[in-house]
Amino acid sequence: MSLRAIKMTRLGTREKLEARLEALRVSLPIDDEVAANGPLAEFFDVAGRSVANRFSVLPMEGWDGTGRGRPTELVERRWRRFGESGAGLVWGGEAYAVRPEGRANPQQLCANPETESDLVRLRDTLLAGAADHGHAAPFLGLQLTHSGRFARPEGSPVPRTAFRHPVLDARVGIDDDGALLSDAELDDLIEDYVRIAVAAERAGFEFVDVKACHGYLGHELLSGRGRPGPYGGDLAGRARFLLRSIEAVRAAAPSLAIGVRLSVFDFHPFKPGEDGSGVPEGADHVPFGGDDRGLGLNLAETHTLLDWLAESGVALVCTTAGSPYYNPHIQRPAFYPPSDGYRPPEDPLVGVVRQVEATADLRARHHRLRFVGSSYTYLQEWLPNVAQALVREGRVDSVGLGRMILSYPTLPEDVLAGRGLERPLVCRTFSDCTTAPRNGLVSGCYPIDPFYKRRPEAERLAAIKKGSPA
């Protein structure tokens, strides 16, 4: 990188932040004051429903369900805090695997005989949290997923892939075609999405997200240029699984709105270089939304896909990028890498701006869709000022918060009430919420949330981090 990354805590004045952005040759709008009744407090409509404000909670699973894919007290605590946040929209709560073998970890919530009652329980828990804090019920969705290449339903990799990848196959132990999903298997999988969507509708959820991001199956198919048959090749083929899933869900659960969390661009996989910083691991492969080098954006296909999504009845899109498994610096900008990661090859502010600008570009051309953005947590104390400016300027409809909600669940409530931020609760992107589950521990904010600080896993995590990249 041209400039060494520096901590956001060193950018305590607007002048310092703007100087840093200028040095990085990027820009962000920044409002001087955040108003209690300002742009972030404005409602907006989604599919005929009114959303109370411009904050959203992004899907944040905790690797803490039962072995049968059912909620535990840890899951319920997290969902209750989502409700307490005051955010007007909750995007999925967490990723729900549509079949057990599609889980990314053995404790992920997944399809089981009690799915509908589990979803009722989670919804009731979340709404109780909102009511106890005096908030209106948020617009609530459930994220539907199959982990595809990154499936680990029993702990070890059991990948199911869309195509052979020259770099990623080796990372999950693939050396033949045995992991490839057939066209018939993809056809059958659509029915699993439908079953969980119908259960969500019956449980009172207002929308479902047909997930297409972060390297999981719905996203990987979008890059399957070399896959033969109906689910690969040109963009129409690569988008066929996503569009057919949406069509089937709409037919079976007509009262649900449909959202898609989409990695709107992707890069080549990265790995730690000699000094621990991320370096690209080149591949003869052009990722969806990426340029021919695999290191920049080309949103032409993304724009086309969004046109198709709007035509198919999708109401809202949550923008994100890349994958936490192979290029986390473009997906969740952070100063500190997780234990299996690498030091950022660029100042994380560049990653924030990259996503912000991509979202603004897409929103400007797709007026039938509502856009929820991501990557804002890295802004830390500056998050409300930038978020308000982005909404005020029409660059995004709703500001999605993920990691920040784990450390500071009531940030939306405080901002909307005109209160200053509680600085000790602000996420500093230590990445413990990723390092813990990568090492078989439940996820949570161990540095800041006293609940996790007191758990026995905290000591084990501290020992693990001693060998992590610094």
TIBA-728458 format. One line per field, with one value per residue (C-alpha): x, y, z; residue number from 1. Coordinates in nm, 4 decimals. Example, Ala and Ser with C-alpha at 12.3 -4.5 7.8 and 13.67 -1.06 7.14 Angstrom:
<pts>
u 1.2300|1.3670
v -0.4500|-0.1060
w 0.7800|0.7140
n 1|2
</pts>
This chain:
<pts>
u 0.0000|0.1162|0.0455|0.0725|-0.2643|-0.3204|-0.5762|-0.9019|-0.8505|-0.5734|-0.8241|-1.0142|-1.0958|-1.2672|-0.9522|-0.7419|-0.9918|-1.0243|-0.6464|-0.6123|-0.8761|-0.7025|-0.3686|-0.5353|-0.6928|-1.0450|-1.3329|-1.6352|-1.9110|-1.9034|-2.1727|-2.0581|-2.3597|-2.5889|-2.9485|-3.1869|-3.4659|-3.2423|-3.2044|-3.1243|-3.4617|-3.6623|-3.8844|-3.8741|-4.0978|-4.0111|-4.2654|-4.5539|-4.4208|-4.2898|-3.9443|-3.9069|-3.5537|-3.2353|-3.0435|-3.0308|-2.8859|-2.6842|-2.6822|-2.4495|-2.4479|-2.2642|-2.1675|-2.3722|-2.6817|-2.7378|-2.5968|-2.9425|-2.9467|-3.1793|-3.1473|-2.9783|-2.9819|-2.6806|-2.8730|-3.1743|-2.9582|-2.8189|-3.1622|-3.3015|-3.0191|-3.0952|-3.4444|-3.3106|-3.0943|-3.3732|-3.2787|-3.5750|-3.4731|-3.3186|-3.1661|-3.2043|-3.0825|-2.8340|-2.7729|-3.0125|-2.8964|-3.1773|-3.0477|-2.8156|-2.5324|-2.5322|-2.4080|-2.0780|-2.0252|-2.1841|-2.3631|-2.5263|-2.9037|-3.0512|-3.3583|-3.4920|-3.8302|-3.8919|-3.7922|-4.1213|-4.1496|-3.7828|-3.8441|-4.1518|-3.9409|-3.6637|-3.9065|-4.0883|-3.7567|-3.6464|-3.9804|-3.9777|-3.6374|-3.7687|-4.0806|-3.8875|-3.6815|-3.9876|-3.9118|-4.1524|-4.1249|-3.8486|-3.8966|-3.7701|-3.6255|-3.4555|-3.1411|-3.1548|-2.8251|-2.6292|-2.2591|-2.1465|-1.7682|-1.7372|-1.9759|-1.8473|-2.1603|-1.9677|-1.6571|-1.4382|-1.4748|-1.7460|-1.7456|-2.0161|-1.9112|-2.0416|-1.7197|-1.3529|-1.1497|-0.7720|-0.6952|-0.9910|-1.0219|-0.6892|-0.7877|-1.0787|-0.9099|-1.0642|-0.8562|-1.1251|-1.4804|-1.6489|-1.7567|-1.9357|-2.3108|-2.5009|-2.7793|-3.0308|-2.8948|-2.9316|-3.2890|-3.3657|-3.1963|-3.4384|-3.7160|-3.5239|-3.5141|-3.8890|-3.9584|-3.7710|-3.9234|-4.2728|-4.1824|-4.0561|-4.3782|-4.5865|-4.3649|-4.4401|-4.1240|-4.1817|-3.9107|-3.6477|-3.3018|-3.1943|-2.8272|-2.5773|-2.2632|-1.9336|-1.8329|-2.1247|-2.3168|-2.5545|-2.2600|-2.0163|-2.2588|-2.2462|-1.8792|-1.9230|-1.8211|-1.6715|-1.9539|-2.1403|-2.5166|-2.8044|-2.6379|-2.3165|-2.1619|-2.3123|-2.4647|-2.8150|-2.6955|-2.4905|-2.7865|-3.0401|-3.0240|-3.0740|-3.3602|-3.5349|-3.5076|-3.6648|-3.9438|-4.0194|-4.0206|-4.2532|-4.4966|-4.5015|-4.4889|-4.6571|-4.6834|-4.3051|-4.0951|-3.7733|-3.4257|-3.0858|-2.7616|-2.5170|-2.1398|-2.1620|-1.7927|-1.5181|-1.1393|-0.8955|-0.8209|-0.5531|-0.3029|-0.0421|0.2751|0.6257|0.5618|0.2123|0.0300|-0.2234|-0.1090|-0.3254|-0.3010|-0.3492|-0.6018|-0.7171|-1.0632|-1.2671|-1.4806|-1.8341|-1.8236|-1.4461|-1.2185|-0.9948|-0.7069|-0.9172|-0.8070|-1.0605|-1.4274|-1.6314|-1.9961|-2.1435|-2.2750|-2.3836|-2.6013|-2.7553|-2.8257|-2.9920|-3.2187|-3.3198|-3.3700|-3.6021|-3.7969|-3.8290|-3.9914|-3.6961|-3.7614|-3.4312|-3.0622|-2.7962|-2.4615|-2.1400|-1.8250|-1.5885|-1.5661|-1.4445|-1.2646|-1.0374|-1.0312|-1.1707|-1.0083|-1.2548|-1.5512|-1.5115|-1.2381|-1.0453|-0.7184|-0.6609|-0.6846|-0.8426|-0.6148|-0.6476|-0.6138|-0.3487|-0.2626|-0.4600|-0.2814|-0.4404|-0.5654|-0.9060|-1.0600|-1.0003|-1.2110|-1.4904|-1.4911|-1.4836|-1.8077|-1.9691|-1.9002|-2.0172|-2.3431|-2.3997|-2.3322|-2.5827|-2.8502|-2.8297|-2.9344|-3.1804|-3.4665|-3.7062|-3.4758|-3.3988|-3.0317|-2.8837|-2.5087|-2.2279|-1.8696|-1.9434|-1.8226|-1.4606|-1.5544|-1.5975|-1.6776|-1.7256|-1.9928|-2.2984|-2.1596|-2.0784|-2.3976|-2.6167|-2.4358|-2.4723|-2.8453|-2.8929|-2.7165|-2.9187|-2.6225|-2.7874|-3.1303|-3.0235|-2.6972|-2.6229|-2.4342|-2.2796|-1.9738|-2.0718|-2.4001|-2.2124|-2.0152|-2.2649|-2.6160|-2.7866|-2.5820|-2.8843|-3.0982|-2.8420|-2.7912|-3.1639|-3.2151|-2.9488|-2.7114|-2.3374|-2.1721|-2.0510|-1.6897|-1.5981|-1.8577|-1.7381|-1.6058|-1.2332|-1.2309|-1.0175|-1.1672|-1.2137|-1.5700|-1.4081|-1.0966|-1.3077|-1.5274|-1.2378|-1.0937|-1.4081|-1.5317|-1.8632|-1.8565|-1.9083|-1.7371|-1.4806|-1.2871|-1.5887|-1.9015|-1.8697|-2.0861|-1.8207|-1.5274|-1.6476|-1.6955|-1.4362|-1.3719|-1.2119|-0.8973|-0.8709|-0.9110|-0.6343|-0.3988|-0.4913|-0.4259|-0.0684|0.0130|-0.1969|-0.0622|-0.0111
v 0.0000|0.3499|0.4730|0.2704|0.2205|0.4302|0.3856|0.5768|0.6905|0.9174|1.0983|1.2734|1.5971|1.6592|1.8270|1.5201|1.2835|1.4954|1.5287|1.1533|1.0973|1.3494|1.1746|0.8483|1.0217|0.9276|1.1227|1.0835|1.3309|1.4294|1.6276|1.8552|1.7824|1.4808|1.5848|1.3821|1.4406|1.4558|1.2336|0.9200|0.9485|0.9642|0.6705|0.5081|0.2636|-0.0916|-0.2961|-0.0990|-0.1171|0.1797|0.1452|0.3702|0.5040|0.4679|0.2192|-0.1532|-0.4455|-0.6733|-1.0543|-1.1515|-1.5189|-1.6374|-1.9989|-2.0744|-2.2732|-2.6355|-2.9234|-2.9641|-2.6038|-2.4646|-2.1389|-2.1298|-1.8649|-1.7028|-1.6747|-1.5302|-1.2747|-1.1522|-1.1253|-0.9419|-0.6899|-0.6468|-0.5390|-0.3118|-0.1301|0.0893|0.0128|0.0348|-0.2741|-0.6059|-0.7785|-1.1448|-1.1650|-1.4236|-1.6629|-1.9586|-2.2653|-2.4105|-2.7650|-2.9039|-2.9896|-2.6268|-2.4957|-2.3079|-2.4441|-2.7123|-2.4555|-2.2534|-2.2275|-2.4523|-2.6334|-2.8770|-3.0218|-2.7267|-2.4518|-2.2642|-2.2632|-2.1622|-1.8659|-1.7616|-1.7716|-1.5594|-1.3059|-1.2751|-1.2299|-0.9543|-0.7726|-0.7900|-0.6229|-0.3459|-0.2945|-0.2850|0.0042|0.1853|0.1180|0.0346|-0.3164|-0.3224|-0.4459|-0.8000|-1.0484|-1.3873|-1.4587|-1.7869|-1.9498|-2.2525|-2.2221|-2.4041|-2.4082|-2.3113|-2.5698|-2.7296|-2.8900|-3.1166|-2.8999|-3.0253|-2.8909|-3.0604|-2.8228|-2.8179|-2.5914|-2.4236|-2.4652|-2.5552|-2.2598|-2.2555|-2.1145|-2.1745|-2.5472|-2.6147|-2.4097|-2.6442|-2.9682|-3.0171|-3.2045|-3.3497|-3.2822|-3.4629|-3.1448|-2.9948|-2.9522|-3.0916|-2.9036|-3.1454|-3.0819|-2.7077|-2.7596|-2.9540|-2.6947|-2.4257|-2.6193|-2.5974|-2.2185|-2.2231|-2.4400|-2.2091|-1.8982|-2.0389|-2.1136|-1.7561|-1.6184|-1.8259|-1.7145|-1.3492|-1.2371|-0.9623|-1.0477|-1.3041|-1.2502|-1.4922|-1.4585|-1.4003|-1.2759|-1.3586|-1.6583|-1.8767|-2.0733|-1.8037|-1.5693|-1.8219|-1.9170|-1.5572|-1.6097|-1.9514|-1.8396|-2.1769|-2.3873|-2.5726|-2.6060|-2.3846|-2.2532|-2.1188|-1.9406|-1.6032|-1.3818|-1.5117|-1.8617|-1.7574|-1.5650|-1.8397|-2.0083|-1.6784|-1.5662|-1.9045|-1.9143|-1.5693|-1.6665|-1.9841|-1.8043|-1.5338|-1.7940|-1.9938|-1.7056|-1.4105|-1.1889|-1.1791|-0.8999|-1.0240|-0.8903|-0.9942|-0.9382|-0.9166|-0.8968|-0.6294|-0.6723|-0.9188|-0.9459|-1.2332|-1.4283|-1.2792|-1.4467|-1.3207|-1.1962|-1.2160|-0.9254|-1.0447|-0.7969|-0.9310|-1.0051|-1.1347|-1.4998|-1.4703|-1.6871|-1.7279|-1.6205|-1.2993|-1.2521|-1.1136|-0.7344|-0.7352|-0.6218|-0.8420|-0.7989|-0.9195|-0.6166|-0.3519|-0.2937|-0.3442|-0.3046|-0.3589|-0.7058|-0.5893|-0.3215|-0.5777|-0.8169|-0.5418|-0.4663|-0.8324|-0.8397|-0.5395|-0.7008|-1.0203|-0.8328|-0.7845|-0.4824|-0.4235|-0.4985|-0.5027|-0.4227|-0.5835|-0.7124|-1.0048|-1.2745|-1.3041|-1.6235|-1.5010|-1.1190|-0.9856|-0.6437|-0.5505|-0.7033|-0.5793|-0.3132|-0.3592|-0.2437|-0.5760|-0.9010|-1.2222|-1.5126|-1.6674|-1.3378|-1.0891|-0.7296|-0.4900|-0.4188|-0.0726|0.1740|0.0330|0.3716|0.2907|-0.0221|0.1769|0.4326|0.1581|0.0106|0.3492|0.4620|0.1348|0.1552|0.5158|0.4281|0.1428|0.3357|0.6234|0.3928|0.1526|0.3564|0.0653|-0.0861|0.0235|-0.0018|-0.0969|-0.0339|-0.2028|-0.1448|0.1572|0.0104|0.0989|0.4692|0.4324|0.7742|0.9223|0.6687|0.8853|1.1934|1.0056|0.7980|1.1069|1.2739|0.9661|0.9424|1.3173|1.3141|1.0160|0.7794|0.5046|0.4376|0.2645|0.2298|-0.1314|-0.2109|-0.5495|-0.5645|-0.2385|-0.3919|-0.6642|-0.4139|-0.1264|-0.2516|0.0720|0.2980|0.3617|0.4397|0.6873|0.8605|0.8896|1.0347|1.2996|1.1560|1.1403|0.8051|0.6001|0.5758|0.2696|0.0715|0.1684|-0.1252|-0.0898|-0.3780|-0.6090|-0.9002|-1.1183|-1.1856|-1.3683|-1.5119|-1.6872|-1.8918|-1.9609|-2.1483|-2.3292|-2.0735|-1.8907|-1.5469|-1.2261|-0.9012|-1.0285|-0.6984|-0.4784|-0.6748|-0.7719|-1.0764|-1.2265|-1.0939|-1.3150|-1.6296|-1.9102|-1.8778|-1.5366|-1.6907|-1.9444|-1.6674|-1.4620|-1.7592|-1.8152|-1.4511|-1.4658|-1.6505|-1.4284|-1.1798|-0.8375
w 0.0000|-0.0685|0.2861|0.6043|0.7738|1.0844|1.3601|1.3400|1.7001|1.5679|1.3459|1.6209|1.4384|1.1093|0.9809|1.0563|0.8963|0.5836|0.5578|0.5808|0.3140|0.0901|0.1393|0.0383|-0.2640|-0.1602|-0.0108|0.2140|0.2987|0.6663|0.8463|1.1281|1.3482|1.3703|1.4314|1.6479|1.3976|1.0930|0.7866|0.9881|1.1636|0.8410|0.7514|0.4079|0.2243|0.1218|-0.0714|0.0752|0.4311|0.6270|0.7861|1.0913|1.0360|0.8317|1.0466|0.9714|1.1655|0.9372|0.9753|1.2601|1.3520|1.6595|1.5828|1.8928|1.7984|1.8936|1.6933|1.5410|1.4214|1.6866|1.8874|2.2274|2.4996|2.3305|2.0037|2.1832|2.3658|2.0349|1.8721|2.1731|2.1475|1.7766|1.8828|2.1568|1.9018|1.7714|1.4098|1.1749|0.9776|1.0820|0.7806|0.8514|1.2080|1.0915|0.8046|0.8207|0.6276|0.4173|0.4763|0.7460|0.5066|0.3897|0.7253|0.7457|1.0982|1.3162|1.5339|1.2546|1.2609|0.9940|0.8697|1.1291|1.2293|1.4633|1.2170|1.2286|1.6079|1.6354|1.4069|1.6048|1.9209|1.7701|1.6273|1.9602|2.1408|1.9048|1.9207|2.3001|2.3020|2.0784|2.2889|2.6167|2.4787|2.3458|1.9799|1.7019|1.5628|1.3004|0.9450|0.9981|0.7528|0.7526|0.5509|0.3568|0.2645|0.1551|0.2354|-0.0774|-0.1011|0.2645|0.4087|0.7309|0.8781|1.1161|1.1581|0.8734|0.5186|0.3135|0.0159|-0.2493|-0.5320|-0.8445|-1.0458|-1.0162|-0.8885|-0.9450|-0.5986|-0.3701|-0.4436|-0.2745|0.0305|0.1057|0.0013|-0.3429|-0.6003|-0.8301|-0.9535|-0.6652|-0.4860|-0.7869|-0.7528|-1.0502|-1.2253|-1.0730|-0.7242|-0.7750|-0.8932|-0.5753|-0.3568|-0.4730|-0.3003|0.0270|-0.0034|-0.0595|0.2469|0.4825|0.3242|0.3811|0.7437|0.7844|0.6382|0.8796|1.1683|1.0952|0.9183|0.6630|0.4120|0.3273|0.1850|-0.0872|-0.0008|-0.2832|-0.1120|0.0600|-0.1487|-0.0463|-0.3075|-0.4337|-0.4816|-0.6249|-0.9013|-1.0284|-1.1180|-1.2830|-1.6307|-1.7166|-1.5754|-1.8521|-1.8653|-1.7537|-1.4357|-1.5854|-1.8812|-1.9605|-1.6930|-1.7615|-1.6803|-1.3794|-1.2347|-1.3100|-0.9681|-0.7863|-1.0101|-1.0032|-0.6249|-0.6014|-0.8405|-0.6448|-0.3096|-0.4383|-0.5686|-0.2445|0.0058|-0.1665|0.1413|0.1867|0.0435|-0.1153|-0.0475|-0.1788|0.0082|-0.2795|-0.3060|-0.5723|-0.6578|-0.5817|-0.6111|-0.6476|-0.3293|-0.1043|0.1278|0.3765|0.2085|0.3494|0.5864|0.6833|0.4598|0.2137|-0.1401|-0.4256|-0.5146|-0.8890|-1.0665|-1.4246|-1.3228|-1.3509|-1.0379|-1.0534|-1.0373|-1.0789|-1.3567|-1.5708|-1.3240|-1.0340|-0.8323|-0.9288|-1.0016|-1.3151|-1.2177|-1.5650|-1.4815|-1.1371|-1.2958|-1.5309|-1.2450|-1.0415|-1.3376|-1.3412|-0.9646|-0.9801|-1.2640|-1.0589|-0.7719|-0.5401|-0.3190|-0.1453|-0.1870|0.0821|-0.0750|0.0402|-0.1290|-0.1604|0.1038|0.4639|0.3614|0.0838|0.0700|0.4001|0.3628|0.0869|0.2726|0.6317|0.6562|0.9810|1.1336|1.3110|1.1111|1.2405|1.3271|0.9816|0.7964|0.6909|0.7662|0.5469|0.2176|0.2142|0.4694|0.5702|0.4932|0.1262|0.1670|0.3277|0.0469|-0.2181|-0.0871|-0.0247|-0.3807|-0.5351|-0.3410|-0.4459|-0.8105|-0.8020|-0.6155|-0.8636|-1.1488|-0.9870|-0.8486|-0.7940|-0.5332|-0.1782|-0.0820|0.2545|0.2692|0.4628|0.5855|0.8077|1.1385|1.0627|1.0750|1.4528|1.6115|1.2649|1.1698|1.2549|1.0783|0.7590|0.7732|0.8000|0.5108|0.2890|0.3561|0.3182|-0.0193|-0.1417|-0.1703|0.0353|0.1841|0.5041|0.6941|0.7844|1.1057|1.1791|1.4042|1.5731|1.6877|1.8763|2.0836|2.0920|2.0150|2.1160|1.8885|1.6611|1.9660|2.0992|1.7647|1.6980|2.0468|1.9878|2.2458|2.1989|2.1450|2.4410|2.3287|2.5392|2.3429|1.9945|1.7903|1.7145|1.4626|1.6757|1.4757|1.7844|1.6669|1.3728|1.5360|1.8005|1.5659|1.3301|1.6274|1.7375|1.9925|1.9972|1.8391|2.0313|2.1216|2.3715|2.4067|2.4879|2.5852|2.9571|2.8932|2.6656|2.8679|3.1539|2.9480|2.9711|2.5980|2.6589|2.8090|2.5283|2.2728|2.4346|2.4081|2.0436|1.9561|2.0777|1.7565|1.5293|1.2711|1.4279
n 1|2|3|4|5|6|7|8|9|10|11|12|13|14|15|16|17|18|19|20|21|22|23|24|25|26|27|28|29|30|31|32|33|34|35|36|37|38|39|40|41|42|43|44|45|46|47|48|49|50|51|52|53|54|55|56|57|58|59|60|61|62|63|64|65|66|67|68|69|70|71|72|73|74|75|76|77|78|79|80|81|82|83|84|85|86|87|88|89|90|91|92|93|94|95|96|97|98|99|100|101|102|103|104|105|106|107|108|109|110|111|112|113|114|115|116|117|118|119|120|121|122|123|124|125|126|127|128|129|130|131|132|133|134|135|136|137|138|139|140|141|142|143|144|145|146|147|148|149|150|151|152|153|154|155|156|157|158|159|160|161|162|163|164|165|166|167|168|169|170|171|172|173|174|175|176|177|178|179|180|181|182|183|184|185|186|187|188|189|190|191|192|193|194|195|196|197|198|199|200|201|202|203|204|205|206|207|208|209|210|211|212|213|214|215|216|217|218|219|220|221|222|223|224|225|226|227|228|229|230|231|232|233|234|235|236|237|238|239|240|241|242|243|244|245|246|247|248|249|250|251|252|253|254|255|256|257|258|259|260|261|262|263|264|265|266|267|268|269|270|271|272|273|274|275|276|277|278|279|280|281|282|283|284|285|286|287|288|289|290|291|292|293|294|295|296|297|298|299|300|301|302|303|304|305|306|307|308|309|310|311|312|313|314|315|316|317|318|319|320|321|322|323|324|325|326|327|328|329|330|331|332|333|334|335|336|337|338|339|340|341|342|343|344|345|346|347|348|349|350|351|352|353|354|355|356|357|358|359|360|361|362|363|364|365|366|367|368|369|370|371|372|373|374|375|376|377|378|379|380|381|382|383|384|385|386|387|388|389|390|391|392|393|394|395|396|397|398|399|400|401|402|403|404|405|406|407|408|409|410|411|412|413|414|415|416|417|418|419|420|421|422|423|424|425|426|427|428|429|430|431|432|433|434|435|436|437|438|439|440|441|442|443|444|445|446|447|448|449|450|451|452|453|454|455|456|457|458|459|460|461|462|463|464|465|466|467|468|469|470
</pts>
